[in-house]
Amino acid sequence: MFCLCIGNLTVSIMRRLERHYERLAFPFNWVVYVPLLTLAGFGSTVVATVMLYWLFLDPSKRTEERISTDIRFGTLVTVIIGIVTTFTGT
């Protein structure tokens, strides 16, 4: 559920931002793409984490450390998958 939310949000955001990096020549397209992907991934991860923790997790199990770890890990995975997907053209 976590990945589904993050993926759908990030793809939607990045499609709207394509015009900012799509026409740029290499390596400038990547210089613009990676920070935008990182911001979109972070925002999507925060939204997904808050939504899923609020809906499904018992309040006694919500800790700052756990939420922080989920946000950092979700953002990292989103950036890696976004770069690999864009690099391979899939």
N, CA, C and O atoms as a printed pandas DataFrame, in Angstrom:
     atom_number atom_name residue_name chain_id  residue_number  x_coord  y_coord  z_coord
0              1         N          MET        A               1    0.830   -1.178    0.000
1              2        CA          MET        A               1    0.000    0.000    0.000
2              3         C          MET        A               1    0.882    1.251    0.000
3              4         O          MET        A               1    0.604    2.219   -0.708
4              5         N          PHE        A               2    1.937    1.217    0.796
5              6        CA          PHE        A               2    2.866    2.338    0.911
6              7         C          PHE        A               2    3.486    2.660   -0.446
7              8         O          PHE        A               2    3.484    3.812   -0.879
8              9         N          CYS        A               3    4.014    1.637   -1.112
9             10        CA          CYS        A               3    4.657    1.829   -2.421
10            11         C          CYS        A               3    3.659    2.274   -3.482
11            12         O          CYS        A               3    3.988    3.102   -4.331
12            13         N          LEU        A               4    2.473    1.747   -3.443
13            14        CA          LEU        A               4    1.441    2.117   -4.408
14            15         C          LEU        A               4    1.106    3.606   -4.298
15            16         O          LEU        A               4    1.000    4.302   -5.308
16            17         N          CYS        A               5    0.943    4.078   -3.087
17            18        CA          CYS        A               5    0.646    5.503   -2.884
18            19         C          CYS        A               5    1.805    6.384   -3.350
19            20         O          CYS        A               5    1.598    7.360   -4.071
20            21         N          ILE        A               6    3.009    6.039   -2.940
21            22        CA          ILE        A               6    4.176    6.836   -3.307
22            23         C          ILE        A               6    4.373    6.834   -4.818
23            24         O          ILE        A               6    4.597    7.886   -5.416
24            25         N          GLY        A               7    4.291    5.668   -5.433
25            26        CA          GLY        A               7    4.495    5.563   -6.876
26            27         C          GLY        A               7    3.496    6.387   -7.666
27            28         O          GLY        A               7    3.874    7.120   -8.580
28            29         N          ASN        A               8    2.240    6.270   -7.323
29            30        CA          ASN        A               8    1.213    7.019   -8.059
30            31         C          ASN        A               8    1.359    8.521   -7.873
31            32         O          ASN        A               8    1.202    9.280   -8.829
32            33         N          LEU        A               9    1.653    8.956   -6.668
33            34        CA          LEU        A               9    1.836   10.379   -6.433
34            35         C          LEU        A               9    3.072   10.917   -7.163
35            36         O          LEU        A               9    3.015   11.972   -7.795
36            37         N          THR        A              10    4.176   10.193   -7.071
37            38        CA          THR        A              10    5.418   10.653   -7.694
38            39         C          THR        A              10    5.294   10.703   -9.209
39            40         O          THR        A              10    5.734   11.671   -9.828
40            41         N          VAL        A              11    4.710    9.690   -9.812
41            42        CA          VAL        A              11    4.545    9.675  -11.271
42            43         C          VAL        A              11    3.676   10.845  -11.718
43            44         O          VAL        A              11    3.982   11.495  -12.717
44            45         N          SER        A              12    2.610   11.116  -10.998
45            46        CA          SER        A              12    1.730   12.234  -11.351
46            47         C          SER        A              12    2.474   13.565  -11.275
47            48         O          SER        A              12    2.348   14.408  -12.163
48            49         N          ILE        A              13    3.237   13.743  -10.226
49            50        CA          ILE        A              13    3.999   14.987  -10.068
50            51         C          ILE        A              13    5.061   15.118  -11.154
51            52         O          ILE        A              13    5.207   16.184  -11.752
52            53         N          MET        A              14    5.805   14.041  -11.414
53            54        CA          MET        A              14    6.891   14.106  -12.390
54            55         C          MET        A              14    6.373   14.321  -13.814
55            56         O          MET        A              14    7.047   14.966  -14.617
56            57         N          ARG        A              15    5.229   13.812  -14.130
57            58        CA          ARG        A              15    4.649   14.064  -15.463
58            59         C          ARG        A              15    4.353   15.542  -15.650
59            60         O          ARG        A              15    4.512   16.076  -16.748
60            61         N          ARG        A              16    3.931   16.195  -14.599
61            62        CA          ARG        A              16    3.657   17.635  -14.683
62            63         C          ARG        A              16    4.943   18.449  -14.757
63            64         O          ARG        A              16    4.944   19.564  -15.278
64            65         N          LEU        A              17    6.034   17.901  -14.239
65            66        CA          LEU        A              17    7.310   18.619  -14.228
66            67         C          LEU        A              17    8.215   18.283  -15.412
67            68         O          LEU        A              17    9.295   18.859  -15.545
68            69         N          GLU        A              18    7.789   17.360  -16.271
69            70        CA          GLU        A              18    8.619   16.934  -17.407
70            71         C          GLU        A              18    9.115   18.091  -18.258
71            72         O          GLU        A              18   10.246   18.059  -18.743
72            73         N          ARG        A              19    8.308   19.086  -18.442
73            74        CA          ARG        A              19    8.673   20.201  -19.319
74            75         C          ARG        A              19    9.916   20.938  -18.837
75            76         O          ARG        A              19   10.556   21.637  -19.622
76            77         N          HIS        A              20   10.270   20.794  -17.563
77            78        CA          HIS        A              20   11.430   21.498  -17.025
78            79         C          HIS        A              20   12.755   20.803  -17.321
79            80         O          HIS        A              20   13.806   21.439  -17.245
80            81         N          TYR        A              21   12.731   19.536  -17.652
81            82        CA          TYR        A              21   13.981   18.820  -17.895
82            83         C          TYR        A              21   13.993   18.046  -19.207
83            84         O          TYR        A              21   15.064   17.655  -19.672
84            85         N          GLU        A              22   12.858   17.818  -19.803
85            86        CA          GLU        A              22   12.752   16.957  -20.977
86            87         C          GLU        A              22   13.555   17.465  -22.182
87            88         O          GLU        A              22   14.184   16.669  -22.879
88            89         N          ARG        A              23   13.540   18.732  -22.424
89            90        CA          ARG        A              23   14.198   19.292  -23.619
90            91         C          ARG        A              23   15.651   19.676  -23.401
91            92         O          ARG        A              23   16.324   20.087  -24.346
92            93         N          LEU        A              24   16.138   19.556  -22.205
93            94        CA          LEU        A              24   17.519   19.905  -21.911
94            95         C          LEU        A              24   18.464   18.821  -22.414
95            96         O          LEU        A              24   18.116   17.640  -22.439
96            97         N          ALA        A              25   19.649   19.230  -22.808
97            98        CA          ALA        A              25   20.660   18.286  -23.284
98            99         C          ALA        A              25   21.339   17.617  -22.090
99           100         O          ALA        A              25   21.394   18.167  -20.990
100          101         N          PHE        A              26   21.852   16.418  -22.343
101          102        CA          PHE        A              26   22.611   15.703  -21.321
102          103         C          PHE        A              26   23.857   16.503  -20.993
103          104         O          PHE        A              26   24.459   17.023  -21.932
104          105         N          PRO        A              27   24.282   16.647  -19.818
105          106        CA          PRO        A              27   23.856   16.146  -18.524
106          107         C          PRO        A              27   22.904   17.097  -17.793
107          108         O          PRO        A              27   22.494   16.823  -16.665
108          109         N          PHE        A              28   22.554   18.212  -18.438
109          110        CA          PHE        A              28   21.706   19.199  -17.756
110          111         C          PHE        A              28   20.312   18.661  -17.446
111          112         O          PHE        A              28   19.696   19.055  -16.456
112          113         N          ASN        A              29   19.814   17.756  -18.298
113          114        CA          ASN        A              29   18.510   17.166  -18.010
114          115         C          ASN        A              29   18.537   16.392  -16.691
115          116         O          ASN        A              29   17.565   16.421  -15.936
116          117         N          TRP        A              30   19.637   15.705  -16.413
117          118        CA          TRP        A              30   19.760   14.955  -15.171
118          119         C          TRP        A              30   19.993   15.877  -13.983
119          120         O          TRP        A              30   19.551   15.589  -12.871
120          121         N          VAL        A              31   20.692   16.991  -14.219
121          122        CA          VAL        A              31   20.944   17.958  -13.149
122          123         C          VAL        A              31   19.630   18.561  -12.655
123          124         O          VAL        A              31   19.499   18.891  -11.476
124          125         N          VAL        A              32   18.670   18.703  -13.546
125          126        CA          VAL        A              32   17.357   19.220  -13.165
126          127         C          VAL        A              32   16.445   18.086  -12.694
127          128         O          VAL        A              32   15.689   18.246  -11.735
128          129         N          TYR        A              33   16.522   16.947  -13.368
129          130        CA          TYR        A              33   15.620   15.822  -13.081
130          131         C          TYR        A              33   15.801   15.260  -11.669
131          132         O          TYR        A              33   14.815   15.059  -10.958
132          133         N          VAL        A              34   17.020   15.009  -11.261
133          134        CA          VAL        A              34   17.260   14.339   -9.975
134          135         C          VAL        A              34   16.761   15.169   -8.774
135          136         O          VAL        A              34   16.104   14.611   -7.895
136          137         N          PRO        A              35   17.052   16.481   -8.709
137          138        CA          PRO        A              35   16.477   17.243   -7.584
138          139         C          PRO        A              35   14.944   17.292   -7.609
139          140         O          PRO        A              35   14.303   17.222   -6.560
140          141         N          LEU        A              36   14.357   17.411   -8.812
141          142        CA          LEU        A              36   12.894   17.401   -8.898
142          143         C          LEU        A              36   12.331   16.062   -8.437
143          144         O          LEU        A              36   11.333   16.014   -7.719
144          145         N          LEU        A              37   12.975   14.978   -8.853
145          146        CA          LEU        A              37   12.543   13.646   -8.424
146          147         C          LEU        A              37   12.675   13.487   -6.912
147          148         O          LEU        A              37   11.801   12.909   -6.266
148          149         N          THR        A              38   13.757   13.995   -6.354
149          150        CA          THR        A              38   13.964   13.906   -4.913
150          151         C          THR        A              38   12.872   14.666   -4.161
151          152         O          THR        A              38   12.328   14.161   -3.179
152          153         N          LEU        A              39   12.554   15.863   -4.613
153          154        CA          LEU        A              39   11.491   16.643   -3.966
154          155         C          LEU        A              39   10.129   15.973   -4.119
155          156         O          LEU        A              39    9.355   15.901   -3.164
156          157         N          ALA        A              40    9.842   15.484   -5.318
157          158        CA          ALA        A              40    8.562   14.802   -5.556
158          159         C          ALA        A              40    8.487   13.524   -4.734
159          160         O          ALA        A              40    7.444   13.218   -4.156
160          161         N          GLY        A              41    9.579   12.779   -4.677
161          162        CA          GLY        A              41    9.615   11.552   -3.886
162          163         C          GLY        A              41    9.448   11.821   -2.401
163          164         O          GLY        A              41    8.736   11.095   -1.707
164          165         N          PHE        A              42   10.106   12.867   -1.915
165          166        CA          PHE        A              42    9.978   13.227   -0.505
166          167         C          PHE        A              42    8.546   13.637   -0.176
167          168         O          PHE        A              42    7.972   13.180    0.812
168          169         N          GLY        A              43    7.977   14.498   -1.006
169          170        CA          GLY        A              43    6.604   14.936   -0.775
170          171         C          GLY        A              43    5.615   13.784   -0.817
171          172         O          GLY        A              43    4.723   13.690    0.027
172          173         N          SER        A              44    5.775   12.910   -1.801
173          174        CA          SER        A              44    4.890   11.753   -1.926
174          175         C          SER        A              44    5.032   10.809   -0.743
175          176         O          SER        A              44    4.044   10.258   -0.257
176          177         N          THR        A              45    6.263   10.624   -0.282
177          178        CA          THR        A              45    6.506    9.741    0.850
178          179         C          THR        A              45    5.904   10.306    2.135
179          180         O          THR        A              45    5.342    9.565    2.942
180          181         N          VAL        A              46    6.024   11.599    2.317
181          182        CA          VAL        A              46    5.432   12.230    3.506
182          183         C          VAL        A              46    3.913   12.060    3.483
183          184         O          VAL        A              46    3.310   11.683    4.488
184          185         N          VAL        A              47    3.302   12.337    2.340
185          186        CA          VAL        A              47    1.846   12.201    2.225
186          187         C          VAL        A              47    1.420   10.754    2.476
187          188         O          VAL        A              47    0.479   10.508    3.229
188          189         N          ALA        A              48    2.107    9.797    1.849
189          190        CA          ALA        A              48    1.756    8.383    2.018
190          191         C          ALA        A              48    1.962    7.928    3.458
191          192         O          ALA        A              48    1.135    7.197    4.004
192          193         N          THR        A              49    3.054    8.353    4.070
193          194        CA          THR        A              49    3.336    7.953    5.448
194          195         C          THR        A              49    2.272    8.490    6.399
195          196         O          THR        A              49    1.736    7.750    7.223
196          197         N          VAL        A              50    1.976    9.757    6.282
197          198        CA          VAL        A              50    0.968   10.360    7.165
198          199         C          VAL        A              50   -0.389    9.691    6.952
199          200         O          VAL        A              50   -1.082    9.351    7.911
200          201         N          MET        A              51   -0.758    9.506    5.687
201          202        CA          MET        A              51   -2.054    8.910    5.384
202          203         C          MET        A              51   -2.146    7.473    5.921
203          204         O          MET        A              51   -3.126    7.113    6.573
204          205         N          LEU        A              52   -1.139    6.672    5.648
205          206        CA          LEU        A              52   -1.202    5.269    6.066
206          207         C          LEU        A              52   -1.060    5.100    7.581
207          208         O          LEU        A              52   -1.718    4.244    8.171
208          209         N          TYR        A              53   -0.218    5.899    8.202
209          210        CA          TYR        A              53   -0.104    5.822    9.658
210          211         C          TYR        A              53   -1.403    6.252   10.317
211          212         O          TYR        A              53   -1.835    5.652   11.301
212          213         N          TRP        A              54   -2.018    7.277    9.782
213          214        CA          TRP        A              54   -3.269    7.779   10.349
214          215         C          TRP        A              54   -4.404    6.770   10.175
215          216         O          TRP        A              54   -5.231    6.591   11.068
216          217         N          LEU        A              55   -4.431    6.105    9.000
217          218        CA          LEU        A              55   -5.523    5.180    8.717
218          219         C          LEU        A              55   -5.347    3.799    9.343
219          220         O          LEU        A              55   -6.311    3.218    9.842
220          221         N          PHE        A              56   -4.120    3.267    9.322
221          222        CA          PHE        A              56   -3.943    1.851    9.628
222          223         C          PHE        A              56   -3.120    1.510   10.864
223          224         O          PHE        A              56   -3.257    0.408   11.395
224          225         N          LEU        A              57   -2.286    2.400   11.331
225          226        CA          LEU        A              57   -1.389    2.018   12.421
226          227         C          LEU        A              57   -1.950    2.441   13.773
227          228         O          LEU        A              57   -2.450    3.553   13.941
228          229         N          ASP        A              58   -1.854    1.545   14.705
229          230        CA          ASP        A              58   -2.281    1.801   16.075
230          231         C          ASP        A              58   -1.498    3.004   16.618
231          232         O          ASP        A              58   -0.272    3.030   16.504
232          233         N          PRO        A              59   -2.167    3.989   17.200
233          234        CA          PRO        A              59   -1.483    5.184   17.702
234          235         C          PRO        A              59   -0.350    4.895   18.681
235          236         O          PRO        A              59    0.608    5.665   18.754
236          237         N          SER        A              60   -0.439    3.817   19.423
237          238        CA          SER        A              60    0.629    3.501   20.379
238          239         C          SER        A              60    1.913    3.058   19.676
239          240         O          SER        A              60    2.982    3.082   20.287
240          241         N          LYS        A              61    1.831    2.657   18.409
241          242        CA          LYS        A              61    3.012    2.195   17.674
242          243         C          LYS        A              61    3.644    3.299   16.829
243          244         O          LYS        A              61    4.678    3.076   16.200
244          245         N          ARG        A              62    3.041    4.475   16.807
245          246        CA          ARG        A              62    3.592    5.594   16.047
246          247         C          ARG        A              62    4.690    6.263   16.864
247          248         O          ARG        A              62    4.433    6.810   17.937
248          249         N          THR        A              63    5.892    6.216   16.356
249          250        CA          THR        A              63    6.998    6.896   17.016
250          251         C          THR        A              63    7.683    7.801   16.006
251          252         O          THR        A              63    7.648    7.544   14.803
252          253         N          GLU        A              64    8.304    8.862   16.503
253          254        CA          GLU        A              64    9.019    9.780   15.611
254          255         C          GLU        A              64   10.106    9.061   14.843
255          256         O          GLU        A              64   10.289    9.293   13.648
256          257         N          GLU        A              65   10.823    8.195   15.523
257          258        CA          GLU        A              65   11.929    7.477   14.880
258          259         C          GLU        A              65   11.414    6.580   13.751
259          260         O          GLU        A              65   12.010    6.524   12.675
260          261         N          ARG        A              66   10.337    5.899   13.995
261          262        CA          ARG        A              66    9.773    4.997   12.983
262          263         C          ARG        A              66    9.264    5.785   11.778
263          264         O          ARG        A              66    9.512    5.401   10.635
264          265         N          ILE        A              67    8.565    6.869   12.025
265          266        CA          ILE        A              67    8.050    7.697   10.936
266          267         C          ILE        A              67    9.202    8.296   10.142
267          268         O          ILE        A              67    9.174    8.294    8.911
268          269         N          SER        A              68   10.208    8.806   10.832
269          270        CA          SER        A              68   11.376    9.395   10.170
270          271         C          SER        A              68   12.095    8.368    9.299
271          272         O          SER        A              68   12.488    8.670    8.172
272          273         N          THR        A              69   12.265    7.170    9.816
273          274        CA          THR        A              69   12.917    6.103    9.048
274          275         C          THR        A              69   12.104    5.742    7.810
275          276         O          THR        A              69   12.668    5.563    6.731
276          277         N          ASP        A              70   10.804    5.636    7.953
277          278        CA          ASP        A              70    9.947    5.318    6.806
278          279         C          ASP        A              70   10.020    6.401    5.735
279          280         O          ASP        A              70   10.044    6.092    4.543
280          281         N          ILE        A              71   10.057    7.648    6.141
281          282        CA          ILE        A              71   10.125    8.750    5.178
282          283         C          ILE        A              71   11.472    8.744    4.461
283          284         O          ILE        A              71   11.524    8.891    3.240
284          285         N          ARG        A              72   12.551    8.577    5.203
285          286        CA          ARG        A              72   13.882    8.548    4.564
286          287         C          ARG        A              72   14.023    7.359    3.618
287          288         O          ARG        A              72   14.502    7.510    2.494
288          289         N          PHE        A              73   13.609    6.188    4.068
289          290        CA          PHE        A              73   13.721    4.993    3.238
290          291         C          PHE        A              73   12.819    5.094    2.004
291          292         O          PHE        A              73   13.241    4.751    0.900
292          293         N          GLY        A              74   11.600    5.556    2.184
293          294        CA          GLY        A              74   10.682    5.708    1.055
294          295         C          GLY        A              74   11.197    6.683    0.017
295          296         O          GLY        A              74   11.065    6.441   -1.183
296          297         N          THR        A              75   11.781    7.781    0.464
297          298        CA          THR        A              75   12.348    8.762   -0.460
298          299         C          THR        A              75   13.532    8.170   -1.214
299          300         O          THR        A              75   13.642    8.343   -2.428
300          301         N          LEU        A              76   14.412    7.479   -0.511
301          302        CA          LEU        A              76   15.578    6.863   -1.152
302          303         C          LEU        A              76   15.157    5.852   -2.207
303          304         O          LEU        A              76   15.677    5.873   -3.323
304          305         N          VAL        A              77   14.241    4.985   -1.878
305          306        CA          VAL        A              77   13.778    3.968   -2.832
306          307         C          VAL        A              77   13.098    4.630   -4.034
307          308         O          VAL        A              77   13.285    4.193   -5.170
308          309         N          THR        A              78   12.319    5.669   -3.791
309          310        CA          THR        A              78   11.645    6.380   -4.880
310          311         C          THR        A              78   12.653    6.988   -5.838
311          312         O          THR        A              78   12.484    6.896   -7.054
312          313         N          VAL        A              79   13.699    7.607   -5.310
313          314        CA          VAL        A              79   14.720    8.218   -6.162
314          315         C          VAL        A              79   15.466    7.149   -6.960
315          316         O          VAL        A              79   15.695    7.324   -8.157
316          317         N          ILE        A              80   15.838    6.067   -6.325
317          318        CA          ILE        A              80   16.565    4.998   -7.023
318          319         C          ILE        A              80   15.708    4.404   -8.134
319          320         O          ILE        A              80   16.179    4.244   -9.260
320          321         N          ILE        A              81   14.473    4.080   -7.834
321          322        CA          ILE        A              81   13.587    3.495   -8.848
322          323         C          ILE        A              81   13.308    4.496   -9.965
323          324         O          ILE        A              81   13.259    4.116  -11.135
324          325         N          GLY        A              82   13.125    5.768   -9.621
325          326        CA          GLY        A              82   12.902    6.792  -10.636
326          327         C          GLY        A              82   14.080    6.953  -11.575
327          328         O          GLY        A              82   13.895    7.091  -12.784
328          329         N          ILE        A              83   15.287    6.938  -11.036
329          330        CA          ILE        A              83   16.495    7.059  -11.866
330          331         C          ILE        A              83   16.654    5.832  -12.757
331          332         O          ILE        A              83   16.904    5.971  -13.954
332          333         N          VAL        A              84   16.516    4.648  -12.198
333          334        CA          VAL        A              84   16.646    3.423  -12.988
334          335         C          VAL        A              84   15.593    3.372  -14.094
335          336         O          VAL        A              84   15.901    3.030  -15.235
336          337         N          THR        A              85   14.371    3.709  -13.756
337          338        CA          THR        A              85   13.282    3.694  -14.740
338          339         C          THR        A              85   13.549    4.695  -15.865
339          340         O          THR        A              85   13.360    4.372  -17.038
340          341         N          THR        A              86   13.977    5.876  -15.525
341          342        CA          THR        A              86   14.259    6.895  -16.552
342          343         C          THR        A              86   15.478    6.512  -17.378
343          344         O          THR        A              86   15.485    6.691  -18.596
344          345         N          PHE        A              87   16.499    5.992  -16.730
345          346        CA          PHE        A              87   17.728    5.621  -17.435
346          347         C          PHE        A              87   17.488    4.485  -18.427
347          348         O          PHE        A              87   18.039    4.497  -19.527
348          349         N          THR        A              88   16.673    3.508  -18.045
349          350        CA          THR        A              88   16.414    2.371  -18.928
350          351         C          THR        A              88   15.314    2.664  -19.937
351          352         O          THR        A              88   15.119    1.908  -20.889
352          353         N          GLY        A              89   14.594    3.762  -19.729
353          354        CA          GLY        A              89   13.549    4.137  -20.685
354          355         C          GLY        A              89   12.274    3.339  -20.573
355          356         O          GLY        A              89   11.507    3.266  -21.533
356          357         N          THR        A              90   12.025    2.729  -19.411
357          358        CA          THR        A              90   10.799    1.957  -19.240
358          359         C          THR        A              90    9.753    2.729  -18.504
359          360         O          THR        A              90    8.655    2.220  -18.277
